[in-house]
Each structure stands twice: as C-alpha cells, then as structure tokens.
Amino acid sequence: MKNLYLSILMLAAGLSVNGQTLNQANHAPANGDTYSTWQCDSLNVSPGGTGAGMLWNFSAIVIHTTAVTNFSTVASTTSGYPAGCQATGSSTNDLVYTASTAADLKYYGGNFKVQSYSGNLVYSSPGIYGVYPMSLNTTSNNTIAGSISVVNPPVSGTFSGNSMVIADGTGTLQLPGGSAGTFTNVIRVVTTQTLNYNATVTGDIILKS
C-alpha cells in the first residue's frame, strides 16, 4: 500500500475577479484565453477566511518576477478526451482538459507530476469545477472515475473517487502593486478531489486548488 498525494494551489485558478455570480462566460476557460503565473514565497501565508465581505491581503507576498509560466487555452485534439474539450497549459506535457456548458464546467484530467512520478489522468466520469450560476456557498459533489497511466516507471490502472467544488468566500483581494493589485467583487472557488487508484501500487491521490 502506498499513498500518493498531489496538492495544487493556484491563486489564479482559485480566485475569480469576474463578479460575485459566476457563469460560463466569466468563469470557464475559452479558446484563445491566455494568462501567466509567477512563483511566490508562500511560507507563513494563510489562505484567509471564508464567507462574505472577506479581505484576502497578500500585498506583502514576495513574487519572483523572473519565474513566470505562461498558459494558453486551445481546442483539444488529444485522443481519449471528449470532442469539444479545451486544453489549457504551458506546454504539451502540462495540460488540463475541460469542457463547459451553460450549466457547469467539467474537468476531464490531464498531465500530473508528483515527485519523480509523471503521467496522465483520463476521466470517464468527469469532476465538476463549476456549477452555473455560482455564487457564495454554491456547492456541488459528484463521483468520478477513469484511468491513470505513469510514464516512468510505466504502469497503468484505474481510479474512482469524489469531486467537490464550493464558492466559499467573497470580498476583496490585495496583491503586490498597490491600487493596481487590488481587486474588489472577488469570489473564491475551491475544488477538491479524492482519487482512489488501483495500479502497480495502490493508494490515494488528493487534489485541491
């Protein structure tokens, strides 16, 4: 028995500044979208509180402006994922696959890397990353399932589990940059997945953003 844990914290993905009611147009990835992330020192940084009227103050966080990663969203042409998916990532080995409707945003998997392990997840029953319209305390839970493959060492298997998304806070986000780094009317969205996998080794993967 071996436990494999994957924790993802992406501020850009977890906090939407598109208003306190989310829908497909202002929340879901769309072909042609681009954005960048910078590495920052997260030591002693708290994610902040939940509820209405929050102030998430990260204005003093140290950002490494030379450690930047650029992302883009394009129509997916990768076999194994449903037609109509979008692929979002920084390279061909760093992609996530999603598809949206007016009702929800579905997550179909993609590449992962944990310590020395790298591989791919393909969801036959997708996770839910958003339900529309989505406002404070909107929550969705669903079961997930699919296949997992690891490149090195080469192993494959299946997984099942649970996916949860919740809009757990609204308020103001402060980033470095003074007034230019202050965003009002923000809604925070948290996604959590627990995957129970069966391959050469068995255990749990926990995804949280």
N, C-alpha and C positions, 0 to 999 in steps of 0.2 A: 504494500500500500504506500503510495507516495502522494503528497499534497503539492499541487502546483498552483500558486497564487499569482494573479495578474491584477495590479491596481493601476488604473488610468485616471489622472487628474488633469483635465484640460479646461482651463478657465474659459477659453474662448467658446468651447462647446457647451459648458455647463451654465453659462450666464448669457441670456439673450437681452439685448438692449432695444428690441423691436416693439416694446409696449407690453402692457400687463395682461393682454389677451393674445395668445399665440395661435396662429393658423398656418396653413400650408405655405402661404405666400411669404410670411415673415419669419418662418422658423425652419422649414425643410430645405435641405440642400437642393440647388438647382444647377443645371448645366451652365457652365461659364462662371460660377462663383469662384472667387479666389480670396485667400486670407493668409496671414502669416502668424507664427507664434515665436516668441523669444524665450530663451531659457532664463529662469529667475531662481533666486535662492529662497527656498520655501521653509528653511529652518525657523522654528518658532512662529510660523504663520498659521493662524486659525482660519477655518473656512467661514466663520461667522455664524450668526443666529438665523433662525427660521421665523416665518410669519410675515405680517405686513409691516411696512414702514422701516425696514432694516437699513443700516448703513454698513456696507462692506468696504472697509477702509484698508486698501493695500497700497496707499500712496508712498509708503516708506520702503516697499519691497525693492530689492536690488535686482536690476534687469541687466543681462549680458547682451547688449545690442549686436555683438558680433556673432552670437549663437542663434541665428534665425533660421526657421524652417518655413518654406513656402508651400502652400497647399492649393489644389485646384479640384474642381468637380467637373467630370465629363460623363457622357453617356457610356455605360459599361458595354464592353464587347467580350467579357470574360465568360467562357463556358462554365456551366454549373450554377450560375446565378440567374434569376428570372429575367426575362426580357423587360426592358423599361427601367432597370436599375440604374442608379448613378454610382460612379466610383469616385471617391474622394481620397486624396492622399498626396504625399510629397514625392513619391517615386513608384515604380512598378512593383516594388517589394514592400510598400507601405500604403495599402489601400483598404478602405472600408466600403461596403456596398449597402446602399439604402434605396428605398422606393417609397414614395409618398402619394397620398390621395387627399381629398378634402377632409377625410375623417381621421387619418393617422399617418405617422412616419414609422416605417418598418425597417429593422436592421437585419441584414442577411449574412453578416460575417465579414471575413477578410483576413488579412495577414496579422500575425501576432509574433512577438518575441519576448521570451521570459528567460533571463539569464542566458544560458548557452543554447536554449531551445528556440527554434523558429519554425513557423508552419502556417497553416491556413485553416479557417473555420468556414463551413458552408452550412447555412441554416435551412432545413426543410420546413421548420415551423419558426418563423422569424421572431425576434424580440421587438417590442414596441418602444420607440424612443420619443413618441409624442402622440397625444390624442387631441383632436381639434374640435371645437375651440378649447384652448387650455389656459386656465387662469389659476390663481392661488388655490392650493390644496387639491387640484385635479390629480387623480391617481389612476393608474392602470396596472394590472397584474395579468400576466399570461404565461402559459407553458411554452417552452422552447425545445427544439431538438435538431439534430443534424449530424454532420460528420467532421472529424478532426484529422488532420494529417501533419506530421512533423517531418521536416526536411532532414535534419541530422541530429540523432540517428533516425533513419527512415522508418516511421511507424504510422499506422492509421487506425482509426477506430470511430466510435460514435459517442454522442453526448446527448443528455437531456437535462432539463432544469427549469428555472423560473426567471422571468424578466419583470422588473418593476420600474415605473417612471412616476415621479411626483414633482409638481411645481411647489416647492416648499418655502419660497420667500419672495417678497417684492420689496423694492426700495431703491437705494442709490449706491452705485459702485464708484469707488475712487481708486484710480490707478496713478502711477507717477506721471507728472506732466502738468500739475496744477489744474486750472479750469478745463484745459483741453483733455485731461484724463478723467473728468468727472462725468458720469452718465446717470441720468435720472430715469425713472419709469422702467426699471430693470426687473425682470422676473428670473429667478434661479430655478433651473431644471436639473434634477438629479436622476441618473439612471443607474440601476444595479442589476447585475445578472449573476446567478449562481449556476455553474455548469458542472454536472456530474459526468465524468467521461470514462470510457472503457476502451483502453488501447493496450499497448505493451505494458504500461503502468496504469494504475487506476487511482483516482483521487478527485479533488475538487479544484475548479478554477473560479475565482470570484472577480468579476469585472465591475468597476464602479467609476463613474465620471461625474 
